[in-house]
């Protein structure tokens, strides 16, 4: 493109032309920038493609909002699955009790039927005896007796016979009523049994659904994100433990010996020997455990029977203050008592955490403590 140049005296025409061209070029560049068609070669800050590096504690220096949200969702799903597992275990325990009750009832029914059979034989013998006497009652037979002595002696025998007959008939009636009662009880227990089966099946479906949700959620994470999520979980646990150790109860327990009784030590020895074994919901060993299955078997190894579920362990066992707990005591977690661990001393528990994890040691304050119970 050419531009007309007007020369004037005293001024270098080439310099004027250069200035004009510079002005026009500057104006064109400004217009292009305003139109957004030119990208200046200024330095541009790009996002770091690498994931946040772990801090000195081994945890992510910064957790993305996405991972925080996933962590909350996963934890909530596993908590719901554990609560459903407790319901499943409770239904299973009730189912066993109902089955035992039905078995006991069946034994009672069999015994009653045997008594009824014996009574039938006795009443049959009585009827045959009356038939042989011509159908006469004992009183009629005495009236026709020829000897007064026979008559007098027969009166006493007749009374005894009548008493025996009435007693026999009363027994027959009592056993018949007993069998009718057993039939009614059996019907009620069958209904209860079926109800517990339905509860157990519903709880099983709930557990499986929650675990499947958690599994799908975690599977959508990349491998590096899953590792960062694991680190995030560990960091949350460390923070919770540090906070708990700052409480009066935590300060009193940290660094203190276990002071276990003989039974408590045996229970702890059993539980810690299971470290590394997989968590499986509803399992009671010997190769896999859920949280209350581990504590159940540990105290069974110490010679003491305790309830199957963490909720019943909390409800039935004697409670002690957190600051007074000793090795072998059971620490119950969350407001619904859906998790349990065994205290081993020095502010630490052994527990079966959740699916995908193994029996391990953890800080006693890594989860919200509901309370502490002492089996023995």
Secondary structure as UniProt FT lines:
FT   TURN            9..10
FT   HELIX           13..34
FT   TURN            35..36
FT   TURN            56..57
FT   HELIX           65..132
FT   TURN            133..135
FT   HELIX           138..143
FT   HELIX           148..219
FT   HELIX           223..245
FT   HELIX           248..253
FT   TURN            254..255
FT   HELIX           262..273
FT   TURN            274..276
FT   STRAND          278..279
FT   TURN            281..282
FT   HELIX           291..301
FT   TURN            302..303
FT   HELIX           310..316
FT   STRAND          318..320
FT   HELIX           322..324
FT   TURN            327..328
FT   STRAND          330..333
FT   TURN            334..337
FT   STRAND          339..345
FT   TURN            346..347
FT   STRAND          348..352
FT   TURN            355..356
FT   STRAND          358..363
FT   TURN            364..365
FT   STRAND          369..374
//
